[in-house]
Amino acid sequence: MPSHTLFNIKCLSCFCEAMDNMKNPCRFLSLLVICFFFGTIPSLATDTISANQTLSGDQTIISSCGVFELGFFKPGKSSNYYIGIWYKKVSQQTIVWVANRDRPISDKNSAKLVISNGNLALLSESQIPVWSTNLTSSTSKSVVAVLLDSGNLVLRDKPESSENLWQSFDNPTNTFLPGGKIKLNKKTKQPQHLTSWKNIEDPAMGLFSLELDPKGTNSYLILRNKSEEYWTSGPWNGQIFSLVPEMRLNFLYNFTFVSNENESYFTYFMYNSSIISHLVMDVSGQIQQLSWLESTKQWNLFWSQPRRQCEVYAFCGSFGRCNENSLPFCSCLTGFEPKSQTDWDLQDHSGGCVRKTKLQCENPTSPNREKDRFLEMPNLALPKHAQSIGVGNAGECESTCFNNCSCVAYAYDKDGCSIWHGDLISLQQLSQDESNGETLFLKIAASEFSDAKQKKQGIIGIVIGVVGGMGVLLAICLFVTMRRKKRLVGLGRSVVGSSTAFGHCGKIIGIVVGIVSGLWVLLVILLFVITRRRRRMVGKGKSVEGSLMAFGYRDLQNATKNFSEKLGVGDFGSVFRGTLPDSSVIAVKKLESISQGEKQFRSEVSNIGTVQHVNLVQLRGFCSEGNRKLLVYDYLPNGSLDAHLFQEKNSKKLEWKLRYQIALGIARGLTYLHEKCRDCITHCDIKPENILLDSDFCPKVADFGLTKLVGMEINRILTTMRGTRGYLAPEWISGVAITPKVDVYSYGMMLFELVSGRRNSEPSKDGQVRFFPTWAAKVVIQGGDVLDLLDPTLERNADIKELTRIIKLASWCVQDDELNRPSMCQIVPILEGFLDMNLPPLPRSLLLFVDS
């Protein structure tokens, strides 16, 4: 059969085979389409490779319902080709399995995927096997390879057989698909591995792998190089893995853990088969749960473990530093550079960094070399594998490391002296607000300190050069004068000549002094102009600190007409309307009871200023003059959400579609705060008063980051929020550690108010007093009429599916146990309609509200 096609049977045969396969409607339809368009049919179905077929070039096979595709692919800019499986329906090519991951080929047109001796094999350009299923050789000519809609590639002894001789699910690469298993053979104690790619363009086996603990703890482990464990799922407790609380939100997946005398394994299935989702062992060293969002044409990250990138062991390699607050996460220490910049550009940092300049102690005979020195590096999580040394003080600790050439760093703290030999691994830079940092002293070549020294020497050189130049000029002047004097004396005109010569010299000296003085005057004028300009810019709010403008208090006083137009009073201070000289309208918040010093205040404000999202209020600038601390925002003309929900005077009635979009926008803004900005933020005060609306009624979350800015503690939160205590999660009262799930609880309470158009605990229009969330949750759980719950002003005009979805979601959000609440990044696809939910249980706290 020609290599360029797999079609050779007439249409009549096509129809007959399609009729025989009516039990598989997807296959039936696909065969009919092929029949009508080509008048032919593949020798077998398009999801199959049989013994007399080959696959090469751009040929592919597609699972019967068109979910997955198999063929040759080339990752990124690589010149290598691989046989792989990817999603057919996903526009962004996503490889889920690779056959020849460690043995690529260079010419896909000459290579062939064939059935040979009962095996599926990949033959290279020279027809040498580079990959095979490695089953016992068989002469059967009926063996076929079939790509299933689960993404599983199976080898069967005949097309109609349901038993698999071999399957890709037993040989996973980096992706764990629904229906697959990551198992442990209890007899051999050999675990399966889910192993990352080497980098984003090389599917070869990388450093990071997931496996089921061979010790039989029923826990999954993530290891580096299959030796260094840095994360565990915790044991299976019958429902979830104990250290993966996200699994409690069981409205997406059907989880199963099986353990018998032969094997243990974990598997899962999707409740909604139309959702495209999988787990992947990423090149970042994290296991990630991803779902495809067709609306955005991208993969949405639901969760990842370890949660922090820098918790991945040796992620940045030797002498690399990991920083959660910067992108990229990895950088080389001072005096070092990437061992392979190409690998770093491909997100493979495993090679780490190497010294730019060798230490003097490694080459002591080298001439003109200064002794090595130590660079102070504060606020670090110290690297692994330290050696403790018994010395009396920091000086002795430094001397011990300095006199040992193999010692590369030392630290001295309350626990004494620690030194490091060889490579520094898992070094992490902490942020300023983390108090558990230590100071490391890194040994580097003295020449690495030369920059500051060279600058200083350069300045000194300029000064010496100027002074020396003036001296030389004066010396020349005196020499010319003396020569001229002698010549004039010989002519009998010494007095007159001398006077004339000195006159000429005086002119030269005068010119020199004039030039120098002029330069000094010019410098003074320049400094004066720069200072005046800076002050003028500060007065207009144009002094930039980071991405923010620093305003003067008097300028804001003028802009707000002495703070005369108050927009409202919040938990952190009063807000006033103002207008800048360029006619832009601003909202100025005067903060109260600030407990932070100047430096810390500016640092926190700067962090808030870097947080930018369409659903977050943008901080424009600030003022910090003594005890006067103010924040400047863009003015949002439609005010806060509460004014429109609870129908204050002159407010606009919000139609249902707009309410739904507001709920979605708030969720997106909180998702960014919780998981996607550089320093993740828990708001701690979500309520309608803190949701502002722009001219298009796009919602923007306000006051994020302010609890930390003003140093708010739990007692003050409870005091300031006592008027709206219905938004407080139970953990505020119980003293449990606060997590982003407190925002989820508050968000859920606010969703109820979006539905009803009134405060949750206020009387309804009929005069009855009932706690609305309890009523709403019962209606949904018991299957009542959800339109009865709707704000009466909407006159029952709402999408019933959306209304039901919001009430179910709100009921999940206000669960008593935070582990049962969804995360904000899960809430977004639920509202977008990509994920469904089971019926929620009725939270006990809602019943307590009714009883009280």
MIVOBA-281837 format. One record per residue (C-alpha): x, y, z; residue number from 1. Coordinates in steps of 0.1 Angstrom, whole numbers. Layout:
BEGIN
     x     y     z balum
     X     Y     Z   NUM
...
This chain:
BEGIN
     x     y     z balum
     0     0     0     1
    14    35    -8     2
    30    52    21     3
    12    85    14     4
   -23    72    22     5
   -42    48    44     6
   -73    47    23     7
   -79    18    -2     8
  -114     4     3     9
  -145    14   -17    10
  -173    34    -3    11
  -197     4    -2    12
  -173   -14    22    13
  -172    19    42    14
  -209    19    46    15
  -210   -18    55    16
  -184   -14    82    17
  -201    17    95    18
  -233    -2    99    19
  -215   -29   117    20
  -202    -3   141    21
  -235    14   149    22
  -229     6   186    23
  -201    32   184    24
  -219    64   171    25
  -186    84   171    26
  -169    59   149    27
  -200    56   127    28
  -202    93   120    29
  -164    96   114    30
  -166    68    89    31
  -195    83    70    32
  -176   117    68    33
  -146   100    54    34
  -167    80    30    35
  -185   110    15    36
  -154   132    13    37
  -129   107     0    38
  -150    79   -15    39
  -127    56     4    40
  -121    43    39    41
   -89    35    59    42
   -79    -2    58    43
   -91    -2    94    44
  -107    26   114    45
   -88    59   116    46
   -79    52   153    47
   -60    20   144    48
   -26     9   130    49
   -27   -26   117    50
     0   -51   107    51
     1   -40    71    52
     2    -3    78    53
    29    23    85    54
    27    58    99    55
    52    84    89    56
    55   121    80    57
    24   141    87    58
     1   110    90    59
   -18   106   122    60
   -44    84   138    61
   -73    99   157    62
   -94    83   185    63
  -129    74   175    64
  -146   105   189    65
  -118   128   179    66
  -105   134   215    67
   -69   125   210    68
   -44   123   181    69
   -12   103   176    70
    17   111   152    71
    50   128   149    72
    56   161   166    73
    84   186   171    74
    84   205   204    75
    91   242   202    76
   121   252   182    77
   137   218   185    78
   149   200   154    79
   140   166   168    80
   109   146   162    81
    90   123   185    82
    60   100   184    83
    34   114   208    84
    -2   117   217    85
   -19   151   221    86
   -54   165   225    87
   -72   168   192    88
   -98   194   204    89
   -74   217   222    90
   -60   245   200    91
   -28   247   220    92
    -9   215   212    93
    -5   197   245    94
    15   165   245    95
     3   139   270    96
    25   109   261    97
    58   104   242    98
    71    71   229    99
   107    78   221   100
   113   105   247   101
   150    97   251   102
   157    87   215   103
   145   114   190   104
   147   111   153   105
   156   139   128   106
   135   130    97   107
    98   122   102   108
    93   113    66   109
   119    85    66   110
   110    72   100   111
    81    48   104   112
    58    36   132   113
    49     0   124   114
    35   -33   137   115
    65   -57   137   116
    67   -92   152   117
    36   -85   173   118
    50   -52   187   119
    45   -16   179   120
    79    -2   170   121
    94    31   158   122
   120    27   130   123
   146    54   125   124
   156    70    92   125
   179    40    86   126
   151    16    96   127
   168     7   130   128
   143     3   159   129
   146    32   184   130
   115    24   204   131
    93    -7   208   132
    66   -21   231   133
    90   -49   239   134
    66   -77   241   135
    75  -113   235   136
    78  -117   197   137
    47  -129   180   138
    41  -139   144   139
     4  -130   146   140
    -6  -108   117   141
   -37   -96   134   142
   -21   -75   161   143
   -33   -38   160   144
   -26    -6   179   145
   -56    14   188   146
   -58    50   202   147
   -87    52   226   148
  -107    83   235   149
   -92    81   270   150
   -58    89   255   151
   -46    53   261   152
   -27    37   232   153
   -33    -1   234   154
   -19   -31   216   155
   -44   -59   210   156
   -40   -93   193   157
   -70   -86   171   158
   -92   -56   163   159
  -123   -69   180   160
  -105   -79   212   161
  -110   -60   245   162
   -79   -73   262   163
   -47   -53   260   164
   -13   -69   253   165
     3   -35   261   166
   -10     0   270   167
     6    35   273   168
   -13    40   306   169
    11    14   321   170
    41    34   307   171
    32    71   315   172
    56    99   307   173
    48   133   324   174
    10   133   322   175
   -16   115   344   176
   -49   113   324   177
   -83   104   338   178
   -86    66   339   179
   -49    61   342   180
   -30    47   372   181
     2    55   390   182
     8    23   408   183
    31     3   430   184
    39   -34   423   185
    38   -48   459   186
    57   -80   449   187
    87   -63   432   188
    84   -30   452   189
    88   -13   419   190
    67    19   415   191
    56    36   383   192
    70    70   378   193
    54   102   363   194
    85   120   352   195
    89   156   340   196
   104   166   307   197
   140   178   307   198
   128   213   296   199
   100   228   276   200
   115   217   243   201
   130   183   253   202
   107   155   265   203
   136   134   277   204
   133   122   313   205
   138   152   335   206
   149   154   372   207
   115   154   389   208
    92   124   393   209
    61   114   412   210
    57    78   426   211
    38    58   451   212
    59    53   482   213
    76    18   479   214
    75    16   517   215
    37    10   515   216
    26    42   533   217
    -1    48   506   218
    14    82   500   219
    27    98   468   220
    61   113   468   221
    78   139   445   222
   116   133   442   223
   145   150   425   224
   166   126   406   225
   146    98   421   226
   165   102   454   227
   158   135   472   228
   122   136   485   229
   108   171   489   230
    70   166   489   231
    45   140   501   232
     7   138   496   233
     2   122   530   234
   -15    88   533   235
   -48    80   518   236
   -75    83   545   237
  -103    66   527   238
  -115    98   509   239
   -84   119   501   240
   -47   121   506   241
   -43   138   539   242
   -20   166   528   243
   -40   175   496   244
   -71   192   510   245
   -82   204   476   246
   -94   168   469   247
  -123   175   494   248
  -140   196   467   249
  -152   164   450   250
  -175   180   424   251
  -150   175   396   252
  -134   141   401   253
  -143   107   412   254
  -112    96   431   255
  -104    59   439   256
   -75    43   457   257
   -70     6   455   258
   -47   -16   475   259
   -45   -54   473   260
   -19   -81   477   261
    -5   -75   442   262
    -6   -37   438   263
   -16    -3   450   264
   -27    25   427   265
   -47    57   426   266
   -70    66   397   267
   -96    92   390   268
  -124   100   365   269
  -143   131   355   270
  -179   135   366   271
  -184   155   335   272
  -166   138   306   273
  -168   170   285   274
  -143   187   308   275
  -107   183   296   276
   -84   180   326   277
   -53   162   336   278
   -24   161   361   279
    12   168   349   280
    46   165   365   281
    59   198   353   282
    94   209   345   283
    90   233   375   284
    92   202   398   285
    55   207   407   286
    26   183   402   287
    -1   205   386   288
   -38   200   380   289
   -49   217   348   290
   -82   222   330   291
   -88   236   295   292
  -108   268   293   293
  -121   271   258   294
  -133   307   264   295
   -97   319   270   296
   -80   292   249   297
   -56   284   277   298
   -49   259   305   299
   -62   270   339   300
   -41   260   369   301
   -64   247   396   302
   -36   238   421   303
     0   227   423   304
    22   210   449   305
    45   221   464   306
    25   253   465   307
    56   275   464   308
    81   271   436   309
   111   275   459   310
   100   245   479   311
   112   223   450   312
   145   209   460   313
   175   224   442   314
   152   240   416   315
   178   266   407   316
   207   242   408   317
   241   247   425   318
   249   283   435   319
   215   294   422   320
   191   315   443   321
   153   310   442   322
   131   341   449   323
    93   337   450   324
    90   375   445   325
   107   378   412   326
   104   364   377   327
   122   344   366   328
   124   326   400   329
   161   317   396   330
   192   339   395   331
   229   332   400   332
   247   344   431   333
   270   374   428   334
   302   362   412   335
   285   333   394   336
   268   329   360   337
   246   301   345   338
   265   270   335   339
   243   268   304   340
   224   300   295   341
   206   279   268   342
   192   255   294   343
   181   284   316   344
   163   300   287   345
   144   267   284   346
   134   268   321   347
   159   241   330   348
   180   254   359   349
   193   221   370   350
   228   228   358   351
   230   257   382   352
   257   283   382   353
   295   284   380   354
   321   309   392   355
   331   337   369   356
   365   340   386   357
   383   312   404   358
   392   317   440   359
   427   329   449   360
   431   299   472   361
   426   276   442   362
   455   291   424   363
   478   307   451   364
   508   311   427   365
   490   334   404   366
   507   369   405   367
   489   401   415   368
   459   384   430   369
   442   397   461   370
   429   373   488   371
   394   360   486   372
   367   379   504   373
   332   372   519   374
   300   388   505   375
   273   394   530   376
   239   380   518   377
   210   389   543   378
   175   374   547   379
   180   339   532   380
   167   305   539   381
   201   288   543   382
   211   261   519   383
   211   223   526   384
   239   202   539   385
   256   226   564   386
   284   214   587   387
   283   227   623   388
   316   239   637   389
   323   245   674   390
   338   280   676   391
   334   308   700   392
   324   338   678   393
   317   350   643   394
   353   359   637   395
   365   324   644   396
   337   311   621   397
   349   333   593   398
   385   324   598   399
   377   286   598   400
   360   290   564   401
   386   313   550   402
   415   290   558   403
   397   260   541   404
   397   264   504   405
   369   239   499   406
   346   260   522   407
   324   282   500   408
   302   300   526   409
   296   303   564   410
   268   316   587   411
   269   325   623   412
   237   327   643   413
   222   317   677   414
   229   281   668   415
   266   288   663   416
   288   284   633   417
   278   266   601   418
   300   262   570   419
   293   247   536   420
   317   227   513   421
   312   221   476   422
   279   233   460   423
   253   254   476   424
   219   238   470   425
   183   251   476   426
   193   287   485   427
   162   308   489   428
   159   346   491   429
   131   356   515   430
   110   388   513   431
   114   417   537   432
    83   407   557   433
    95   372   564   434
   113   372   598   435
   130   338   597   436
   158   348   573   437
   195   343   581   438
   226   360   568   439
   250   339   547   440
   286   350   539   441
   296   338   505   442
   333   333   495   443
   341   349   462   444
   371   363   444   445
   383   397   455   446
   379   410   419   447
   341   406   422   448
   342   435   446   449
   360   457   421   450
   330   476   408   451
   325   500   438   452
   363   503   442   453
   367   511   405   454
   340   538   407   455
   358   553   437   456
   391   552   420   457
   376   567   389   458
   363   597   409   459
   396   601   426   460
   414   598   393   461
   392   626   378   462
   400   649   407   463
   437   642   406   464
   436   646   368   465
   419   680   370   466
   443   692   398   467
   473   678   380   468
   463   694   347   469
   460   728   363   470
   494   723   379   471
   510   714   346   472
   493   744   330   473
   507   767   357   474
   542   752   353   475
   541   758   316   476
   531   793   322   477
   560   799   346   478
   584   783   323   479
   573   805   294   480
   575   836   317   481
   611   828   328   482
   623   822   293   483
   607   854   281   484
   623   873   311   485
   658   861   302   486
   654   870   266   487
   642   905   275   488
   670   910   300   489
   695   902   274   490
   680   929   252   491
   681   955   280   492
   644   954   285   493
   641   931   315   494
   618   951   336   495
   594   959   308   496
   596   924   293   497
   591   908   327   498
   561   929   333   499
   547   921   299   500
   555   883   304   501
   538   883   338   502
   509   901   322   503
   505   873   296   504
   509   847   323   505
   483   864   344   506
   460   864   315   507
   464   827   311   508
   460   820   348   509
   429   842   347   510
   415   823   318   511
   421   790   336   512
   406   802   369   513
   376   816   349   514
   370   783   332   515
   371   763   364   516
   349   789   382   517
   325   788   353   518
   322   750   355   519
   316   752   392   520
   289   778   387   521
   273   758   359   522
   273   727   382   523
   256   746   410   524
   230   760   387   525
   223   725   373   526
   218   711   407   527
   195   739   416   528
   174   734   385   529
   172   696   391   530
   162   702   428   531
   135   728   419   532
   122   705   391   533
   120   676   415   534
   101   697   441   535
    78   710   414   536
    71   675   402   537
    65   663   437   538
    40   691   441   539
    21   679   411   540
    22   643   422   541
    48   634   395   542
    75   621   418   543
    76   584   409   544
    84   557   435   545
    83   524   417   546
    50   525   397   547
    34   550   421   548
    33   588   423   549
    44   605   456   550
    20   634   464   551
    26   662   488   552
    -1   666   516   553
    -7   702   506   554
   -13   692   469   555
   -39   666   480   556
   -54   692   503   557
   -59   715   474   558
   -71   687   451   559
   -99   678   476   560
  -107   714   485   561
   -95   708   520   562
  -111   673   521   563
  -146   688   518   564
  -164   662   496   565
  -165   630   515   566
  -174   599   495   567
  -177   576   525   568
  -161   561   556   569
  -146   527   555   570
  -128   504   580   571
   -94   521   573   572
  -104   557   571   573
  -125   583   552   574
  -125   587   514   575
  -127   621   496   576
  -132   631   460   577
  -106   653   444   578
   -94   668   411   579
   -58   671   400   580
   -44   700   380   581
   -47   678   348   582
   -85   675   355   583
   -83   638   364   584
  -106   629   392   585
   -92   609   421   586
  -104   593   454   587
   -82   601   484   588
   -83   578   514   589
   -70   592   547   590
   -57   562   566   591
   -62   561   604   592
   -42   545   632   593
   -11   536   611   594
    13   517   632   595
    41   513   607   596
    72   534   603   597
    80   555   572   598
   103   529   555   599
    79   499   561   600
    49   520   550   601
    65   529   517   602
    76   493   511   603
    41   480   517   604
    25   507   496   605
    50   499   468   606
    40   462   469   607
     3   472   467   608
    11   494   437   609
    25   465   417   610
    -7   446   419   611
   -26   453   387   612
   -57   435   374   613
   -88   447   355   614
  -110   437   385   615
   -88   454   412   616
   -89   491   421   617
   -56   505   409   618
   -35   525   434   619
   -23   556   417   620
    -1   572   444   621
     3   580   481   622
    13   606   506   623
    35   601   536   624
    44   631   556   625
    49   624   593   626
    17   609   607   627
    -2   619   576   628
    -7   587   555   629
   -30   589   524   630
   -36   567   494   631
   -47   580   460   632
   -69   560   437   633
   -87   566   404   634
  -122   577   410   635
  -149   552   400   636
  -181   570   392   637
  -206   543   400   638
  -196   540   436   639
  -198   508   457   640
  -218   477   451   641
  -239   480   483   642
  -255   513   471   643
  -269   495   440   644
  -278   462   456   645
  -297   477   485   646
  -313   504   464   647
  -300   536   479   648
  -313   568   465   649
  -303   576   428   650
  -287   542   424   651
  -292   520   394   652
  -311   487   396   653
  -288   459   386   654
  -303   434   361   655
  -296   397   366   656
  -270   395   337   657
  -251   424   352   658
  -252   409   387   659
  -238   376   373   660
  -210   394   355   661
  -202   413   387   662
  -199   380   406   663
  -176   366   379   664
  -154   398   379   665
  -150   398   417   666
  -140   361   415   667
  -114   369   389   668
   -99   397   409   669
   -97   376   441   670
   -81   347   421   671
   -54   371   411   672
   -49   383   447   673
   -47   348   461   674
   -26   330   435   675
   -13   351   406   676
     3   383   419   677
    39   383   431   678
    31   385   469   679
    -2   367   473   680
   -28   387   493   681
   -57   376   515   682
   -81   405   515   683
   -98   397   549   684
  -127   422   544   685
  -148   412   514   686
  -182   428   514   687
  -203   449   490   688
  -189   481   504   689
  -154   471   492   690
  -165   463   456   691
  -164   495   434   692
  -180   499   400   693
  -165   518   371   694
  -185   537   344   695
  -193   504   327   696
  -202   487   360   697
  -171   465   358   698
  -164   454   394   699
  -131   463   411   700
  -121   449   445   701
  -109   478   468   702
   -88   479   500   703
   -68   448   493   704
   -35   447   512   705
   -47   473   537   706
   -50   450   567   707
   -13   444   566   708
    -6   480   558   709
   -23   494   589   710
   -11   465   611   711
   -46   452   617   712
   -50   424   642   713
   -79   401   648   714
   -94   421   676   715
   -96   452   654   716
  -110   433   625   717
  -138   419   647   718
  -144   454   661   719
  -145   472   627   720
  -166   446   611   721
  -192   441   638   722
  -218   459   618   723
  -214   433   590   724
  -203   403   610   725
  -222   380   587   726
  -193   381   563   727
  -168   367   589   728
  -157   331   584   729
  -159   309   615   730
  -122   307   618   731
  -120   344   628   732
  -138   335   660   733
  -123   301   666   734
   -87   313   664   735
   -77   290   636   736
   -50   302   613   737
   -63   326   586   738
   -60   315   550   739
   -74   328   517   740
  -105   307   524   741
  -118   334   547   742
  -123   355   515   743
  -141   326   499   744
  -165   325   529   745
  -171   363   526   746
  -176   360   489   747
  -202   333   493   748
  -222   355   518   749
  -220   383   492   750
  -233   360   465   751
  -264   355   485   752
  -269   392   487   753
  -265   396   449   754
  -294   372   445   755
  -317   386   471   756
  -309   423   468   757
  -309   428   506   758
  -287   421   536   759
  -286   385   546   760
  -301   390   580   761
  -327   418   572   762
  -364   412   570   763
  -378   403   536   764
  -405   423   518   765
  -433   402   533   766
  -421   412   568   767
  -408   378   577   768
  -373   376   594   769
  -353   347   581   770
  -316   343   575   771
  -315   343   537   772
  -285   320   532   773
  -301   292   551   774
  -334   296   532   775
  -316   298   498   776
  -295   267   506   777
  -325   247   516   778
  -344   257   485   779
  -316   244   462   780
  -310   213   482   781
  -347   204   484   782
  -354   213   448   783
  -377   243   454   784
  -384   272   431   785
  -352   292   430   786
  -369   322   414   787
  -387   328   447   788
  -352   337   461   789
  -346   365   435   790
  -346   402   443   791
  -383   412   439   792
  -373   442   418   793
  -361   419   391   794
  -396   404   387   795
  -384   368   384   796
  -363   378   353   797
  -332   356   356   798
  -315   326   340   799
  -326   297   362   800
  -294   277   355   801
  -272   307   365   802
  -293   314   395   803
  -291   278   407   804
  -254   277   400   805
  -247   308   421   806
  -268   296   451   807
  -251   262   450   808
  -217   279   447   809
  -225   303   476   810
  -235   273   498   811
  -202   256   491   812
  -183   288   498   813
  -198   292   533   814
  -191   256   545   815
  -179   255   581   816
  -147   236   574   817
  -125   257   551   818
  -112   225   534   819
  -147   220   520   820
  -148   254   504   821
  -136   258   468   822
  -106   280   461   823
  -112   312   441   824
   -94   297   410   825
  -120   269   411   826
  -149   294   414   827
  -141   312   382   828
  -146   281   358   829
  -177   272   378   830
  -192   306   371   831
  -180   303   335   832
  -200   271   332   833
  -170   248   326   834
  -174   229   359   835
  -204   215   377   836
  -210   210   414   837
  -227   184   435   838
  -255   195   459   839
  -238   211   489   840
  -244   200   525   841
  -262   225   547   842
  -236   242   568   843
  -242   239   606   844
  -233   276   611   845
  -263   286   589   846
  -286   266   611   847
  -271   283   642   848
  -279   317   626   849
  -315   306   624   850
  -316   293   660   851
  -302   326   672   852
